[in-house]
Amino acid sequence: MTEVLSRDVLLRFGGATLRRYGNLVVASGGIGRTEEIKESVVRADASTCATYIDRDGKMRLAEANVLRLDYEPFYSLGLTFPDGSPAFGPRFEGSRSNRILQSQNHGTTWAAVGTPTLVSGALNLGLLALDLVGDDSAVAGEGYQQTFTVTGADGVRPLSVYVAKATTPATWAYIGWFDQTAAAWRGLWQLTWNGTLPVLTKESGDAASLALTPQLVGFAAENLTLPIYRLMFTIGGVVVANTQRLNVYPSNVNNVAETGTLYVGGWQPENEAKLFPGTYIKTTTATVTRAAENVTVVTALIPRDMTVLARMAQPVWAQLSGDLGAVQEVFTLGGAGAGSIRGGGSQAVRNWHGFIDGSAADSNATTAMLAGASQIVSRQFKSFAAGGQAAIDVGAGLGGFASAATPFTNFTNQTLTVGGLGGSGELYGVLLDLVFLDGLFTKAEAEAYPA
């Protein structure tokens, strides 16, 4: 097996560069020499509403124009780096909007159904606070609801909310999205518990509405053994001209004798027509939009035989089927058109791809994503001047090189965009490491380089 040496590293983003030395990016400055080029990093998001999970497992608010270094892969997926330290890395997402007001305060703006009990901010995870909502009536169902609107085209919308187990009812609690104008549930789920793990069962709603796998986000500061989960949904059949409504009932309103309590907060019905939610955006008296984010680095890279290794946490969209509406790019080099290369997730199916964009013909290598929390993908790019070809390996061996692209000898530009296509196609995930190597190396050889 060929050993990857420091002189073979053309550029590295994250990984050991970040963990050991505190630098986000290094690039090769000559044989055996690397230099930090952190000053070339630009964050495209100037907002201060982006959230992340810090090293202590608490939700925090990112500073303006600063990348979110997110430990969520460690706390939700149990991922570690090869040395056993907690996995973290920069998070990249497209723009998202939270359309509900008072996203974690049921005592304001939300309308009570009956006379529910309420303990505000009963559980906390840093920025995130969950209320304790209760139904203590044996003669009527109780809970909270709030109306809101969305804009754009009819169709799907993402929804998410955080919950933790409190006093369980005899049957189940309810979480739902209701079309108040049409008097129809777009998605209504029964919420039960397997120990402290939430279990969702769809009772009614649009055929396109579905629940994603609940995501562990951490343990409450008030009870270090009580896990907080994020429930995530795709809501189908949304008509934008209609008034929408969210409902939470801590017990079964169809069996009014039931009582129960539920920790709940961090509601987020989103305006974007996507199948999966973005990270949490807290609201108070107004809706809030978080801008898209990616990083651009001006490099000295030219077309050559190269290997690109990417380590990622499994993104939330990996569990979905169907068209996501856009590619989910890990990186692009040379722009978004001809004379460039890129690697990421495919739009229509859950494949990883390695892509060379020629002026007429392209080379597109794809392979199915593997199951599991860790995604390690190696891409090879070769023979640009003769007609570039791409190949990809996710662990089952290097697939065949795809058909050749139209030849080119220079990238359209030397800008590397990490976490997106440059204004679109954002990764929507956490990138743990990205390494560009000079020459063609196997996945095992690339992985053996100090992580």
WOFENUR-V840035 format. One record per backbone hydrogen bond with DSSP energy under -0.5 kcal/mol. CO is the residue of the C=O (numbers start at 1). NH is the residue of the N-H. If there is no record, write none. Layout:
CO/NH ; CO/NH
//
This chain:
3/5 ; 5/8 ; 6/9 ; 8/10 ; 8/438 ; 10/28 ; 11/436 ; 12/14 ; 12/26 ; 13/434 ; 14/17 ; 15/18 ; 15/19 ; 16/20 ; 16/21 ; 17/21 ; 17/23 ; 18/22 ; 24/14 ; 25/37 ; 26/12 ; 27/35 ; 30/33 ; 33/29 ; 33/30 ; 35/27 ; 37/40 ; 38/41 ; 42/44 ; 42/296 ; 44/46 ; 45/65 ; 50/62 ; 52/54 ; 52/60 ; 53/71 ; 54/57 ; 58/54 ; 59/127 ; 60/52 ; 63/66 ; 67/69 ; 68/70 ; 68/91 ; 70/89 ; 71/74 ; 71/75 ; 72/76 ; 72/77 ; 73/77 ; 73/79 ; 74/78 ; 79/87 ; 81/84 ; 85/81 ; 87/74 ; 89/70 ; 90/431 ; 92/428 ; 92/429 ; 93/293 ; 96/290 ; 97/99 ; 97/271 ; 98/288 ; 102/105 ; 103/266 ; 103/267 ; 105/108 ; 108/110 ; 111/145 ; 112/114 ; 113/143 ; 117/134 ; 118/120 ; 119/122 ; 119/132 ; 123/130 ; 124/221 ; 125/59 ; 125/128 ; 128/125 ; 130/122 ; 130/123 ; 131/133 ; 131/264 ; 132/119 ; 133/262 ; 134/117 ; 134/136 ; 135/260 ; 142/250 ; 143/113 ; 144/248 ; 145/111 ; 146/246 ; 148/244 ; 155/238 ; 157/235 ; 158/270 ; 159/233 ; 160/268 ; 161/231 ; 162/265 ; 163/229 ; 164/263 ; 166/168 ; 167/261 ; 173/191 ; 174/249 ; 175/189 ; 176/247 ; 177/186 ; 177/187 ; 178/180 ; 178/245 ; 179/183 ; 179/184 ; 184/179 ; 186/206 ; 186/236 ; 187/177 ; 188/203 ; 188/204 ; 189/175 ; 190/192 ; 190/201 ; 191/173 ; 192/199 ; 193/195 ; 194/196 ; 194/197 ; 196/198 ; 197/194 ; 199/192 ; 201/190 ; 204/188 ; 206/209 ; 210/234 ; 214/216 ; 215/230 ; 218/228 ; 220/223 ; 223/226 ; 225/227 ; 226/220 ; 228/217 ; 228/218 ; 229/163 ; 229/231 ; 230/215 ; 231/161 ; 232/212 ; 233/159 ; 233/235 ; 234/210 ; 234/236 ; 235/157 ; 238/155 ; 238/240 ; 239/242 ; 243/180 ; 243/181 ; 244/148 ; 245/178 ; 246/146 ; 247/176 ; 248/144 ; 249/174 ; 251/253 ; 252/255 ; 255/258 ; 256/140 ; 260/135 ; 261/166 ; 262/133 ; 262/264 ; 263/164 ; 264/131 ; 265/162 ; 268/160 ; 268/270 ; 269/99 ; 272/158 ; 272/274 ; 283/103 ; 283/104 ; 284/102 ; 286/284 ; 288/98 ; 290/96 ; 294/44 ; 295/418 ; 296/42 ; 297/299 ; 297/416 ; 305/439 ; 306/381 ; 307/309 ; 307/437 ; 308/379 ; 309/435 ; 310/377 ; 311/432 ; 311/433 ; 312/375 ; 315/318 ; 316/319 ; 317/320 ; 327/329 ; 328/345 ; 330/419 ; 331/343 ; 332/417 ; 333/341 ; 339/412 ; 340/357 ; 341/333 ; 342/355 ; 343/330 ; 343/331 ; 344/353 ; 345/328 ; 347/324 ; 349/351 ; 350/369 ; 351/346 ; 352/367 ; 353/344 ; 354/365 ; 355/342 ; 355/357 ; 356/358 ; 356/363 ; 357/339 ; 357/340 ; 361/406 ; 362/364 ; 363/356 ; 363/365 ; 365/354 ; 367/352 ; 373/314 ; 374/376 ; 375/312 ; 375/377 ; 377/310 ; 378/393 ; 379/308 ; 380/391 ; 381/306 ; 382/389 ; 383/387 ; 384/387 ; 384/388 ; 384/408 ; 388/405 ; 389/382 ; 390/402 ; 391/380 ; 392/399 ; 393/378 ; 414/299 ; 414/416 ; 415/334 ; 415/335 ; 415/417 ; 416/297 ; 416/418 ; 417/332 ; 418/295 ; 419/427 ; 424/421 ; 424/422 ; 425/329 ; 429/92 ; 429/431 ; 430/313 ; 430/432 ; 431/90 ; 432/15 ; 433/311 ; 434/13 ; 435/309 ; 435/437 ; 436/10 ; 436/11 ; 437/307 ; 437/439 ; 439/441 ; 442/446 ; 443/447 ; 444/448 ; 445/449 ; 446/449
//
